Amino acid sequence: MDLARIDTEVARLEHRRTALPELAQIKELMTKRAALMERYTAAETQVTDLTADQEKAEQDLEPVRARRARDQQQLDDGSVTDAKALRGLQSEIASLDKRISDLEDAELEVMQALEEARETYESVKSERIEVENTIRGLMKERDAAFTEIDTDLEQQRRARTTLIEGLPADLRSLYARIAERNVSGAAEIAEGRCTGCRLDLDPAEITSIEQAAPDAVIRCDECGRILVR
């Protein structure tokens, strides 16, 4: 019966190892992290693109502003005296002012979009870091639980090996065949019931068990386990 208890405990530990709550939590968070990484990459790309757009907008403005400044200088210093040329200069300044205004409006839109993109990027980055920190914490808890379970499993398996080696070869073989189907190959009789399948034994079966020789190997008719009296 000690062997059956060990096999039951080994099965319990193995199940516990695969059913740790941390495993499900890590799996769920890893899925969330994957989605966050996609959002993070998209946000990072958008910030990069908009930064380039802002730089280009500023570069587009520089020559127009420089031309506007030169025209204004000519207008202010009186170097243009011809009436027709003066009107042309004033018209060009007005055109440049309109161009500068349009470019500044476009740059402002880019700057606003860039600010929003940076906020999104920082928000997603913060959420990703938080999830990753949580995952790392859960992994530490999982590994600690694995270590504890594996230590217990090793102890149980060593004890099982010792018990198995002390059994007759035929009984050892029978037990192994039964255990392949039922986790443990033996079960106690308690209150007229097989504790393996938890079914009541037939009265005639109980009588037969009571009359059997002490060294007789008796099995449950329902689950096939070796019954320990």
Residue, then its C-alpha position, 0 to 999 in steps of 0.5 A: m500500500d505504501l507503493a500505491r500511496i507513493d504513486t498517487e503522490v507522484a501523480r498529484l505532484e506531476h499534475r500540480r507541476t503542470a497546473l500551477p496558476e503561474l503558468a496560466q497567468i504567464k501564458e495570458l500575459m505573454t499573449k498580452r505582451a505580444a500584442l503590446m509589442e506590436r503596438y509599441t513597434a507601430a507607435e515607435t515607427q510613427v514617432t520616427d516617421l513624424t519626427a522626419d516629417q517635422e524636420k522636412a517641414e522645417q527644412d522646407l520653411e528655411p529657404v522660403r523664410a530666407r527669401r522673404a528676409r532678403d526681399q524685405q531687406q531690399l524693400d527696407d533699404g530702398s535699393v529697389t526704386d523702379a515702381k514696377a520692380l517695387r510692385g513685383l517685390q511687394s507681390e512676391i513678399a505677399s506670395l512668400d507670406k502665404r507660402i510661409s503661412d501654409l508651411e507653418d500650418a502644415e508643420l504645426e499639424v505634424m508637431q501636434a500629431l508627433e506630440e500625440a504619437r509620443e504620448t501613445y508611445e510612452s503609454v504603450k512602453s510603460e504598459r509593456i514594461e509593467v507587463e514584463n516586470t509582472i511576467r518576470g515576477l511570476m516566472k520567479e514564483r513558477d521556478a521556485a514552485f518547480t524546484e519544490i515540486d521537483t525535490d518532492l518528486e525526486q524523494q518520492r521516486r527514490a522511495r518508490t525504487t526502494l519499495i519496488e526492488g523489495l517486491p517479488a518479480d511477478l508481483r512487481s510486474l502485475y503492479a506495473r501493468i495495473a498502474e499503467r491504467n490506474v495511476s496506482g496498482a493497489a488500493e485499500i479496502a475500507e468499509g467494504r469499498c475499494t478505495g481505488c475506484r471507490l465502488d462497494l465490493d459485492p458481499a460474496e467478494i468480501t467473504s471470499i477476500e476474508q477467507a483468502a490466504p494471507d499471502a494471496v493476491i486479490r484484485c478488485d473486480e471493477c478496477g483491477r487494482i490489487l486489494v490490500r487487506 
